[in-house]
Amino acid sequence: MAIIIEKAKAEDAEAILNLTKVCGSETDNLSFGESGIPVSVENEASYIASVENSDTDIFLVARDGKEIVGTGNYTSFPKKRMAHRGEFGISVRKSYWNQGVGTMLMEHILDFAKNVARSEIVSLEVRSDNEAAIHLYRKFGFEKIGTFKGYFKIGEELIDFDIMELFL
């Protein structure tokens, strides 16, 4: 496995959207399910192009050869009073879990947040029972600051999420 982390390109849009369907069908830890993210290839390509040279947002892909096996994105808050903060999301194909892909994406995201976006605080929400993700975030220094009860509703089940933050 020779994973490479790089900025997503507009021509990656279709592969990224297909990956969201795969990842969404493999876990209930993401904000989307097996249908993936409901946007067109054109809209996804437009979004990717819009952040390609951004100093506040980034969209990364993890590649194994030509195959995209994971994504990571970082978004700074646009409002002036919140611009010192940002959030991120990571998704990795299940067959690549526990192989360092999440760690590689985190390293790139946090480097961007600190050195390009100049963020002071990075926050996230993570399913409270997602021990693997929580372990990853703690490894990078994130601390739990609260729990959002019923953050997700899957079927009839309300699912709690922990809120975590890292001061850069």
N, C-alpha and C positions, 0 to 999 in steps of 0.2 A: 504494500500500500504506500503510494507516494502522493499524499494529499497536498494540494496547493490551495492556498487561500488567496483570492483576488477579488477585485471589484467586479460586480455583475455588469454585464453589457446588455444593451437593449436587445441584441439578438439571442440572449439567454432567456427571454421572457417566457416562451412556450415551455421550455424545459423546467423552468422554475415553477410555473403553474402546474405542470404534471407532477413535479416533486411534492407540491403541497397536497395533492390528492393521495399520493403514496403515504406520506408522513401522516396525513389526517386519518388514513385508514388503519395505521399501525398503533396509534395511541390516542387517548382521550385527554392528553396534557396540553393540547394546543387549542387556540381559539377557533379553529376550523376543524371540520371532520373530513370524511372521505370524499366529499364534494370539492374539497380544496377551497381556495379563495375565489369568490365569485366576481372576477373581473376578466375582461377580454384580454387576449394577447396584446392587442394594440395599446390598451390602457396600461398594462403592466410594463410594456416596452417604454411607453411615455414616462411612467414613474421612474423607471431605472435611469433613463436618459436625464431626467430632471435632477437626480441626486449624484450623477456621475462626477461632477466637479464641485460638489457642495462642500462647504467648510463646516456645516452643521449636521448633515445627515450622510449616512453611507449604507450601501447594500452590498454585502459580500456573498460570494459563493465558495463552497468547498468542493474542489474537483478531485476525482480519482481518475486520472487520464482525462478523457473528454466528458465523463459522466459527472453531473452535479449531484452530490450526495448530501449536501447540507447548505443552509443559508443562515446568514446573520445580518441583522440590520440595526442601526442606531439612529435615533431621531432626537434632536434637541427640541426643547419647547420653544415655540416662536414668540410667545408673549414676553415682553421686556422683563417683567418681574419674575419670570420663571426660566429665563434664558440660560441661567447658570446650571440647569438640570437637563437630563435626558433619560430616555428609556431605550431598551433594546429587546430584541427577540431572537431566538435561535431555534432552528429545527434541523434535525439530522435524521437521515434514513436509519431505520432500526438496525439493519445489518451492519451499520457503522458505529453503533453505540459502544461505549467503553473502549474506544480505540484512539482517543485523544482528539477527535474532530471538534467536539464542543470546546475543549480547552484551547485549541488553535483559533477557533472563531472568537472566543472570549478575549484572548490576547490581542488580536487585531482590533476588536471593537473597543476595548479599554484604551489601547494606544491611541486610536482615533479620537475617542472622547476626551482624553487628557491633552493630547498634543496638537490636535487640529481643531476640534470643536471648542476646546478650552473649557469644557464642562467642569464643574466643581462637585456635582453629585450625580450619580447614576442610580436609577431605581428600576425595580422590576416587580412583577407579580408572578408567583409560582404556585402551582397546585400544592397544597399543604402536605399531601402524601407522596409527592414526587421526590423521593429521597435522593435519587441519583443527581437530579438537577440542583437540589439544595446543597448537596455535597460539593458540586462544581462551584456554585456561587460562593459558598463559604471559603473554599480554597483560594478564591481571589479577594477575600476580605469582606464580602457582603454580610450584613447583619440584618436579622429579622427585626422589623419595627412595628409589626402588627399583623392582624389577620382580617381579611375581608370575608365575612361569612356569606356563603351563597353566591360567590363571585361568578361561578358557572352554574348552569342548569342543563343537565344532560338527561333527557327523558324526564322523569319526575324527581331526579336526585339533585339536590343542591350541594355544590362542591365548594369548599373553602379554599382560599388562596392566601399564602403568606405574602406580605409586602416586605421587600428587602431593599437596602440601600448601601451604597459605597461612597465615601467621601474620597475624592481623588487628591 
